Amino acid sequence: MFAIAALPLSLAVVMPVHNEAADLPSTIEALLTALAQSDFDAELVLVDDGSSDGSANVVREVVGRRVPLRVVTQPNRGRFEARRAGVEAADADLVLLLDGRVRVRPDALAFVSSRIAVGESVWTGHVHVASGANPFGLFWSLLAELAWAEYFDRPRTTSFGSEEFDRYPKGTTCFLAPRQLLLEAISSFRSRYLDSRRVNDDTPLIRWIAEREPVNISPRFACDYLPRTTLRASVKHAFHRGVVFLDGHGRRESRFFPVVVAFYPVSAAVVIASLRRPRVMFEAAALTALAASSLGVLHRRRRSEVLALAVVAPIYAAAHGAGMWRGLLMVRPRRSR
């Protein structure tokens, strides 16, 4: 167990950004509000990962003198390497990993600071997807809620380790842990991809931590995530999620490993059949829509949510599947001994 000093605790908020100037003002304002209500002695470490839209200048203007700010700049190497640079540059007991599209709830840090005082030092955020009525936003929200229905059907303050790991939502989009533990997890991280911009920096990292420390989650340590709400952005994001999904779950320890293994022959068979009979492609899309909407009905979701599942699921499945195939082509071969 990592020993944490008595309050006040020092906290470094490590935020990697890449061309997110439009979203950053509200993200920073929400963060500053939450910090003001907590006992943390905080700093913000912004890692500008090759932005071309002035993201760092936007943050400088919003932060002003309200909290110490240090800016780390680097060429675009991806979120994992940006976080590594930020955690290494931080000077604090604890680190909060926070993405540029995430708004921390006002009382979230006050809650978690009180729990850290009693030894609960690792926290993954309870993420609300700010979907509104947008079908793409609704789909992203439902994707998480249905995948981890055991928690989202009854949100509560709880914790999990490596054995229960795949039963709970988790992510580094809003994740708090002792800095030293994060440094060790980052140092131990291994990917099958050579391109650091495509690695899965969520699941393997947190799984490594969960094998050593309980990971806590609570609706009181909550944040709001802004999803992609256009067709183009959603397809691009789904493709990327397919690439990183393979890196994170193409491992025997994941409960999704059998799905990964089965995906390739099944999807290849569908593509081959579609080339011979184009109607097969439309039939596969219709079956995907039916399966997704039926899942929504089974979980008693609203009509608008069921409709979003039916409409977006085939698009997501195609883009995500293409990403998984792209990921397979990126896997570096194991070196022979």
KAJOUR-V744755 format. One record per backbone hydrogen bond with DSSP energy under -1.0 kcal/mol. CO is the residue of the C=O (numbers start at 1). NH is the residue of the N-H. E is the energy in kcal/mol with one decimal. If there is no record, write none. Layout:
# KAJOUR-V744755
co=[CO CO]
nh=[NH NH]
e=[E E]
This chain:
# KAJOUR-V744755
co=[9 10 11 12 13 14 15 17 20 23 24 25 26 27 28 29 30 31 32 35 41 43 44 45 46 47 48 48 54 55 56 57 58 59 60 63 68 70 72 74 78 79 80 81 82 83 84 85 86 93 94 95 96 97 99 101 103 105 107 108 109 110 111 112 113 115 115 116 119 122 123 126 128 129 131 134 135 136 137 138 139 140 141 142 143 144 148 148 149 151 158 160 164 165 173 174 175 176 177 178 179 180 181 182 183 184 192 195 202 203 204 205 206 207 209 209 215 216 217 218 221 222 223 224 225 230 231 232 233 234 235 236 237 238 239 240 241 242 243 244 245 246 251 254 256 257 258 259 262 263 264 265 266 267 268 269 270 271 272 273 277 278 279 280 281 282 283 284 285 286 287 288 289 290 291 292 293 294 295 296 297 302 303 304 305 306 307 308 309 312 313 314 315 316 317 318 319 320 321 322 323 324 325]
nh=[41 94 43 96 45 98 47 49 24 27 28 29 30 31 32 33 34 35 36 38 11 13 70 15 72 17 50 74 58 59 60 61 62 63 64 66 44 46 48 50 82 83 84 85 86 87 88 89 90 179 12 177 14 175 102 226 224 108 111 112 113 114 115 116 117 118 120 119 121 216 176 223 225 131 134 138 139 140 141 142 143 144 145 146 147 148 151 152 153 154 217 215 167 168 99 125 97 123 95 182 183 184 185 186 187 188 332 198 206 207 208 209 210 211 212 213 160 124 158 221 126 105 128 103 130 234 235 236 237 238 239 240 241 242 243 244 245 246 247 248 249 250 254 257 260 261 262 263 266 267 268 269 270 271 272 273 274 275 276 277 280 281 283 284 285 286 287 288 289 290 291 292 293 294 295 296 297 298 299 301 300 306 307 308 309 310 311 312 313 316 317 318 319 320 321 322 323 324 325 326 327 328 329]
e=[-3.2 -2.0 -2.1 -2.5 -3.2 -2.3 -2.4 -2.8 -1.4 -1.5 -3.0 -2.4 -2.1 -2.0 -2.8 -2.1 -2.2 -2.6 -2.1 -1.4 -2.2 -2.9 -2.4 -2.7 -3.3 -2.6 -1.7 -2.1 -2.0 -1.9 -2.3 -2.2 -2.1 -2.9 -2.3 -2.3 -2.8 -2.3 -2.8 -1.1 -1.9 -2.5 -2.4 -2.2 -2.1 -3.0 -2.4 -1.7 -1.3 -2.2 -2.4 -2.1 -2.1 -2.0 -1.5 -2.1 -2.7 -1.6 -2.0 -2.2 -2.1 -1.3 -1.3 -2.2 -1.2 -1.2 -2.0 -2.0 -1.2 -2.5 -3.2 -2.1 -3.2 -2.2 -1.6 -2.8 -2.1 -2.1 -2.0 -2.7 -2.6 -1.3 -2.1 -2.8 -1.5 -2.0 -1.1 -2.4 -2.6 -1.1 -2.5 -2.8 -2.2 -1.2 -1.9 -3.0 -3.4 -3.0 -2.8 -2.2 -2.6 -2.0 -2.4 -2.8 -2.3 -1.7 -2.9 -1.8 -2.5 -2.7 -2.1 -1.6 -2.9 -1.3 -2.1 -2.9 -2.1 -2.7 -2.5 -1.5 -2.7 -2.4 -3.0 -3.1 -2.8 -2.5 -2.5 -2.3 -2.3 -2.6 -2.4 -2.0 -2.7 -1.9 -1.8 -2.4 -2.1 -1.6 -1.2 -2.3 -3.1 -1.9 -1.9 -1.4 -2.3 -2.5 -2.3 -2.0 -1.8 -3.2 -2.2 -2.1 -2.0 -2.3 -2.5 -2.4 -2.3 -1.9 -1.3 -2.9 -2.4 -1.2 -2.3 -2.6 -2.0 -2.4 -2.4 -2.2 -2.4 -2.5 -2.7 -2.4 -2.5 -2.3 -1.9 -1.8 -2.3 -2.7 -1.7 -2.6 -1.8 -2.4 -2.5 -2.0 -2.3 -2.2 -2.5 -2.6 -1.9 -3.0 -3.0 -2.0 -2.3 -3.3 -2.4 -2.1 -2.0 -2.0 -2.1 -2.4 -2.6 -2.1 -1.7]
